[in-house]
Amino acid sequence: MSAAAVIDRRAAESLLGFWAEAGVEVCFEDAPVDRIAERARPIRAPAPTPLHAPAARAPAGPDVSAAIAEARRLAAEAGDLTALAAAIAAFDGCGLKFEGALQAVFARGAADAPVMVIGEGPGADEDRQGAPFVGRAGQLLDKMLAAAGLEGRVFVTNTVFWRPPGNRTPSPQEQAVCAPFLERAIALVQPRLLLLVGGASAKSVLQKAEGILSLRGRWFDWTSSDGSLTRPALPTLHPAFLLRQPMAKKKAWQDLLTLAERLDRPERPS
């Protein structure tokens, strides 16, 4: 492969990554379509359905509601982070566990950290090592956290705990199944602030439809499913995106400074 072809491929990958982080989820068709000619064609009525034909049945999918209920039960029984990690590893309700992942990847960091960093899911390096954010993106994240004065003050986890095949974005169903474990982690760690890293994390945790370029840098309130726990949450850009788009590092740095300033702001008297 020529050097020009390599550059073109990298440029295309970078552009696709930018679109994905911006929330673009559809694309144009490969070939042009003459919509005017299509409208001129006569519309054919569908063939009549026989009166006694059996109704078609949709193929049975995974029972997401049952998996969520089981996750809630296991999460509620976990009295500490060690028990929660064991419950996640034993949980069979997330299909990602059976799609090539080597192991469950739960968390790393201080158990009493004032900041919880929530990414989208483990990648290849994380799957091998059993800890989140340990690859190139994680190394960049650690450097930025340290520069912002947050080293040793974070607990790092993800919205799903098994590597999606090909490092694809986890589906909303996969995130929903794992959400009770994430919520229990927040309850056990009791962080003061949440840092939501990347669009997939921000959309899932906050239940928002906007892309990360719209959400980043803005404070939101995260509330637990039972309404008993609320925490301020700040979305920011994923370090993997920053590796593809270095010019965006300034925005992510501003987000970290905003978070650090709020974390160290003196408490106002009630």
N, C-alpha and C positions, 0 to 999 in steps of 0.2 A: 504494500500500500504506500502511495506517495505521501510526501510531507503535506502537500496541499489537501489531499483527501483526509488525512488525520485531522488537520485544522478544521476542515469543513464539518467533519463528524462531531468534533468537540464543540464547535459553534452551535450546531443543531441541538446537541444534548443540553447545552447551556440555555438555549432559547426555550426548549421544551420544559426545562426545569423552572425557568422564570414564569412561563405561562401557568404551570401547575401550582406554584406558590401563589400566583395572583388569583387563583380560583377558576381558571379557564378549564372547562370540563368537556367541551365539544369542539369539533373542528369541521372544516369544509370537506366536501367529498373529493375523491381523487380526480374525477373527471368532470368537465362542465356539463350541466344539464339544461336543455332548452325548455324552460317552464312554460313558455307560450305555446310551443308545439304540443306539450303534454296536455294543456288545457283544451286544445282543439280536438283531441281524441274523444270519441264517444265513450260514455261511461257504461260499462257493462254491469247489469244487475247480477248480484251473487246468485249462485245456483241454490234452489230451494232445498231446505233441510228436510229429509224424510220425517214424517210425523212421529215415527216410533224409534228414531235413531237415538242411541244412548248419548247422554251429555258427556262431552270430553272432560276428563279430569286432569287438573294440573298436577305435575309431579310433586310428590311430597318433599318439602324442603326441611331444613333443620328446625327443630322446635326451639326458636330463640327465646320465647317467654319461659319455657321450662329451664333452659340453661341459665337465664338471668336469675330465676328464683333460686336455683341451686348455688349460684355464685353468691347471692345475698346471704344464704344460710351459712355457707362456709366462711364468708368474710366476717359475719357477725360472731362466729364462734372463735375467731382468732383474737387472742388476748394481747398479743404483742406482735412485733414485726417478724420475728422468727417464725411464729406460728402462721402468720399471714403468708410468708414466703412458701412454707410447706403446703398450705392450702392451695395456693396458686399452682405449684408444681403437680399436685395431685388432681387438679381440676381437669375434666375431660370435655367440658362444654364448649370450648372454643376450637373451631376447626383448624386454626393455624397450628395447633399442637401436632396435628397429624399430616401436615403438608411439607415435611422436610426439616422442621426445626430440630436442633440438637438438644435443646433444653429450655426451660423457662428462664426468662431474664427479668428479675423483679426490680432491684434498686441498688443504689450505693449512696454513701454519704452519712451525715450525722443524723442519728435517730431523733434528736431534739432540734433539728435545724429550723431557723426562723423562715427559711425560704424553701419551697418545694418546686423543683424544676420538672416539668412534665413534657416529654417529647411524644412522638407518635408511636414508635415501635422499634425494636432492636433490628440491627443490620447484621451483616456477616461477621464482623469482628465481635460484636456484642453476643451473638449466638455462640461463637467459639469460647469466649471468655466468661460468659455468664453474668455480665454486668452491663448496664446501659451507658451509652455515650463513652466508649473507649476507643473508637476508631479515629480517623482524621477529624471528623466533625466534632467528636467529643473532646479531642485535644484542643481544638480551637475554642470550644465552649469553656473549657477549664481555664485557658489563658485569659479569656475575656472576663470571666467571673473573678479571677485573681486580681486582674487590673482594676476592677471595680470595687475591690475590697470585700468580695463575697467568698473568698476561699475558705473552706471549712465551715461555711454557714449555709450549705445547701444539702437537700436530700433530693436525689435524682431518680426519676422513674419514667414510665411511659403509659400511654393509653391502652396498649396491648402488650402481652408479655412473651410472645413467641414471634420469631422472625417471619414476616410475610414472604412468600415465595418471590424470588427475584427482587427483594426489597421494595415491592409495590406498596402503595398507600393502604393501610388497613381499611376495611369497609366499615360503614356505620354500624352494621350488625355485629361485627367482631369487636368493635369498641364498646358497644352497648353491653355485650356479654361480659367484658372485662371491667366495666365501670364500677360494679360493687366492690371489687378489690381495690381499685384506685381510691374510691371514696373512703374505704376503711383505712387505707394508708394515711389519708389526710387526717382522719379522726385520731389515729394513733400518734402521728408525728406532731400534730397541732401546729403547723407552720403559721406564721403571721401573714405571709404573702405567697401567692402562686405565680410562677413564671411559666407561661404556656409557649412552648417552643415549636413554631411551625404552624402552618394552616390546619393540618389534620388534627393536631392537638387542640388548637383554639376552637375550632368548629365543634369538636366532640364535647369538650369540657363545658363550653359556654352555650352549646346548642344554638350556634349562629350559622348563618348561611354565607356571610361575606367572606371574601378571600383575605389572606393574611396581610396583604398590603393595605387593606382598609381597616383591619382590626388592630394592627400593631401600634404600640405607643399609647393606647387608650386603656384606662382602667375600667374593669367590669366587676360585678359582684357574682362570685360563684356561690351557689347554695346547694347543700346536700339534698338528696331525694326526699328525706323526711322533714326538711326545713329546719333541722336543729343546729346546723353549722353553716356559717357564711364566712367567706374569705375574699379579700380583694385579689383580683387576678389581672395580670398584665401580659397580653400576647406580644411576641417578638418573632423575628425572622429565625429560621432554622440555620444552624451553622453550616449544614450541607449546602444550603442555598448561598450562603456567604462565600463558600469556597468556589462556587460557580460564578458568582457576581460580587467580586471584592468591593466594588464601589458602594454596595449596600451595607458594608460594615459600619459606616457612620451612623446609619439609622439604628442598627442593633445596639451600638455602643450608647447612643442616646437613651434607648430603652433601659439598659442596665443601670445607667446613672440615675434615671428616674426611679427605678426600683430601689437602688441603694439609698437614695436620698429619703424616700418614704420609710424605708426600714429603720434608718437611724434618726429619723425626725423625733424630737422629744414628744412624749405623750402629752396631749392637752388635758388639763384637769377637767374632770366631769362636773 
